[in-house]
Amino acid sequence: LLLALLSLFSFAALVEAQWKLRENVYVIESEWNNETPAKRVELTCNTSDEALPVYWKKDTDLKGIGRTLIAEVKEFPDAGNYTCLTADTHEIISYEFFLITRVDFNGQMIRSILKSFKEPNQTYLKCEAKNYSGIFICSWMTENESPDVKFTIRSLKGSQGDVTCSSPVARADESVIEYTAQCQKENYCPFAEEHQPIEMFLEVIDDVEYENYTSSFFIRDIVKPDPPQCQYVATNGTVTWTYPRTWSTPKSYFPLTFRVKVESTKKHEIQV
């Protein structure tokens, strides 16, 4: 009974050490300190012939012989592609790829690839809309433009409907790289009241490091109109303006309030 309990505990520990991202790709949550031991992960070669001699390799290193391999994963060099091959012909039978996401002692993800925006604070994914059409722009930042970094941005599917996004576009801004993607909520009605928020999910993979972030919002809360179209007539000092071209219509249903500030260059007076 004791052996059975120990075996069950060992199996549970192996199961909890990883979670499946997609077919053959797994994420290891590694607590980032010197005291925490490596996560033990059990790999099984995908062959029905139990008598077939097989071995495991990671890159060019031999990792083990036999259908089952117990791998210890903690640091980035431990992650990557583990391949099962036949001993005689060296033919690839199956593989499992491991990514590492760094977590603190509370299990919270440590993000080093993504950089947070100053406003709002600690936001890694910022989305804004110019109007109520259901089209919005999502932005995120990294410190460096790595050739290996890959992004996936999508909505967490639910009753709120699907959201489609374009491929990210990179732009260098001072010491960071800012990425933007245009997204659109399908079958969105600008005249209807929003009952459920949109949940956008950003996933980042840089070589073998994994990070993600989720942002939840209503379209009404992220609307930021473009500046109005202004015209100044010097003869009588008249300033006129009209709604931004990108604003939703009809204007009677989507009204805007304007705030005008007049500054006197001579007296340094400000009148609002």
C-alpha positions in Angstrom: 0.0 0.0 0.0 2.9 2.4 0.9 4.6 1.7 -2.5 1.3 2.3 -4.3 0.8 5.6 -2.5 4.4 6.7 -3.3 3.9 5.7 -6.9 0.6 7.7 -7.1 2.3 10.7 -5.5 5.2 10.5 -8.0 2.8 10.3 -10.9 0.8 13.3 -9.7 4.0 15.3 -9.3 4.9 14.5 -12.8 1.5 15.5 -14.2 1.4 18.8 -12.3 4.9 19.7 -13.6 3.6 20.7 -17.1 0.6 21.8 -19.1 -0.2 21.2 -22.7 0.0 24.3 -25.0 -0.7 22.4 -28.2 0.1 19.1 -29.8 3.5 17.9 -28.7 4.3 21.3 -27.1 4.2 21.7 -23.3 4.9 24.6 -20.8 6.9 24.0 -17.7 6.2 26.4 -14.8 9.7 26.9 -13.2 10.0 28.6 -9.9 12.9 31.0 -10.4 15.2 30.5 -7.4 18.2 28.4 -6.5 16.4 26.4 -3.8 13.5 25.0 -5.8 14.4 21.6 -7.5 13.9 21.0 -11.2 10.5 19.7 -12.4 10.5 16.0 -13.3 8.6 15.3 -16.5 7.8 11.8 -17.9 8.1 11.3 -21.6 6.8 8.2 -23.4 7.9 7.3 -26.9 4.8 7.0 -29.3 5.3 3.4 -30.4 3.0 0.5 -30.0 5.9 -2.0 -30.3 7.2 -2.3 -26.7 10.1 -4.5 -27.8 11.4 -1.9 -30.3 14.8 -0.5 -29.2 14.6 3.2 -28.9 16.5 6.1 -27.4 16.0 9.8 -26.6 18.0 12.8 -27.8 17.9 16.5 -27.1 19.7 18.3 -29.8 22.8 16.2 -30.2 22.9 14.9 -26.6 21.8 11.4 -25.7 19.3 11.6 -22.9 18.2 8.0 -22.3 17.4 4.6 -23.6 14.0 3.0 -23.6 10.3 4.0 -24.2 10.1 6.1 -21.1 12.4 9.0 -20.1 12.3 11.1 -17.0 13.6 14.6 -17.8 14.4 17.3 -15.3 13.6 20.8 -16.5 14.3 24.0 -14.7 16.7 26.3 -16.6 16.4 27.4 -20.3 19.1 24.9 -21.5 16.9 22.1 -20.1 14.0 23.1 -22.4 13.6 22.4 -26.1 13.0 19.4 -28.3 13.2 15.9 -26.9 13.1 13.3 -29.7 12.6 9.6 -29.6 14.4 7.6 -32.3 14.8 3.9 -33.3 18.1 2.4 -32.2 18.9 0.7 -35.5 17.8 3.1 -38.2 17.8 6.3 -36.1 14.3 7.1 -37.5 12.3 9.8 -35.6 9.3 8.2 -34.0 7.9 11.1 -31.9 9.0 14.2 -30.1 7.9 16.6 -27.3 8.9 20.2 -27.1 9.2 22.0 -23.7 8.9 25.7 -23.0 9.7 27.4 -19.7 7.6 30.1 -18.1 9.2 31.7 -15.0 7.1 32.0 -11.9 7.7 33.5 -8.4 7.1 31.7 -5.1 3.4 32.6 -5.3 3.1 31.0 -8.7 2.7 34.3 -10.5 4.3 34.6 -13.9 7.5 36.7 -14.2 7.4 38.6 -17.4 10.8 39.7 -18.9 10.0 39.6 -22.7 6.9 41.8 -22.4 7.3 45.3 -21.0 4.5 47.1 -19.2 3.1 50.5 -20.3 3.6 53.5 -17.9 -0.1 54.3 -18.3 -2.1 52.4 -17.3 0.4 51.0 -14.9 1.3 47.2 -15.1 -0.6 46.8 -18.3 1.2 44.6 -20.9 -1.6 44.6 -23.5 -3.3 47.9 -24.2 -6.3 48.2 -26.6 -8.0 51.3 -27.9 -10.8 52.1 -30.4 -11.3 55.2 -32.5 -15.1 54.7 -32.6 -17.9 52.2 -31.9 -17.5 50.1 -35.0 -16.1 47.1 -33.2 -12.6 47.7 -34.7 -9.8 48.3 -32.1 -6.0 48.4 -32.0 -4.1 46.3 -29.4 -0.5 47.2 -28.5 2.3 45.6 -26.5 6.0 46.2 -26.1 9.3 44.2 -25.8 12.8 45.5 -25.0 14.5 44.0 -28.0 13.4 42.8 -31.4 14.4 39.1 -31.2 14.4 37.1 -34.5 13.0 34.1 -32.6 10.1 35.8 -30.8 6.6 34.8 -31.9 3.3 36.4 -30.9 -0.3 35.1 -30.9 -3.2 37.4 -30.1 -6.7 36.2 -30.0 -9.9 36.4 -28.0 -10.8 33.9 -25.3 -13.8 32.3 -27.0 -17.1 32.5 -25.3 -20.5 33.9 -25.8 -19.1 37.3 -26.6 -18.4 36.2 -30.2 -15.2 35.8 -32.2 -12.5 38.4 -32.7 -10.1 38.4 -35.7 -6.7 40.2 -35.6 -4.2 41.1 -38.2 -0.5 40.1 -38.0 1.5 42.3 -35.6 3.5 45.2 -37.0 6.7 46.3 -35.2 7.8 49.9 -34.6 11.0 51.0 -32.8 10.2 53.6 -30.1 13.2 54.8 -28.1 14.5 51.8 -26.1 11.6 49.5 -26.8 9.9 47.8 -29.7 6.1 48.4 -29.9 3.9 45.9 -31.7 0.4 46.7 -32.9 -2.4 44.6 -34.3 -5.8 45.6 -35.6 -8.7 43.5 -34.3 -12.3 43.4 -35.1 -15.2 41.9 -33.2 -17.4 40.0 -35.6 -21.1 40.9 -35.9 -20.7 43.7 -33.4 -23.6 46.1 -33.2 -22.6 49.7 -32.1 -26.1 50.6 -31.1 -26.6 47.7 -28.7 -25.6 47.7 -25.0 -22.6 45.6 -24.2 -23.3 42.9 -21.6 -20.1 40.9 -21.7 -16.5 42.1 -22.0 -14.1 41.1 -24.7 -11.2 39.1 -23.4 -8.0 39.3 -25.4 -5.2 36.8 -24.9 -1.6 37.6 -25.9 0.9 34.7 -26.1 4.7 35.2 -26.5 7.3 32.6 -27.2 11.0 33.6 -27.5 13.0 30.5 -28.3 12.1 28.4 -25.3 10.7 31.1 -23.0 6.9 31.5 -22.7 4.8 34.3 -21.4 1.1 35.3 -21.7 -1.2 38.1 -20.7 -5.0 38.6 -20.7 -6.9 41.9 -21.0 -10.6 42.3 -20.5 -12.6 45.3 -21.6 -15.8 46.7 -23.1 -15.6 48.7 -26.3 -17.3 51.6 -24.6 -14.4 51.8 -22.1 -11.5 51.9 -24.6 -13.0 54.4 -27.1 -10.5 57.3 -27.7 -11.7 59.7 -30.5 -9.2 61.1 -33.0 -8.6 64.9 -32.7 -11.3 67.1 -34.3 -10.8 68.8 -37.6 -10.0 72.4 -36.8 -9.8 75.6 -38.9 -8.6 79.1 -37.8 -9.7 82.3 -39.6 -7.1 85.0 -38.9 -9.2 87.9 -40.0 -11.8 87.6 -37.2 -10.0 85.2 -34.9 -12.7 82.5 -35.4 -11.9 78.9 -34.7 -14.2 76.2 -36.1 -14.1 72.5 -35.8 -15.9 69.4 -36.9 -16.2 65.8 -35.7 -13.2 63.5 -36.5 -13.6 61.7 -39.8 -13.2 58.4 -38.0 -16.0 59.0 -35.5 -19.2 56.9 -35.5 -22.4 58.2 -37.1 -25.1 59.4 -36.7 -23.5 62.2 -34.5 -26.8 62.6 -32.7 -26.6 59.1 -31.3 -22.8 59.3 -30.7 -22.3 62.9 -29.4 -19.0 64.3 -28.4 -18.3 67.1 -25.9 -15.5 69.5 -26.8 -13.3 71.4 -24.4 -11.6 74.6 -25.7 -8.6 76.2 -24.1 -7.4 79.7 -25.2 -3.9 80.9 -24.3 -2.8 84.5 -24.6 0.9 84.7 -25.7 1.3 88.2 -24.4 -0.2 88.0 -21.0 0.3 84.2 -20.5 -3.3 83.9 -19.5 -5.3 80.7 -20.0 -9.0 80.7 -20.5 -11.1 77.5 -20.7 
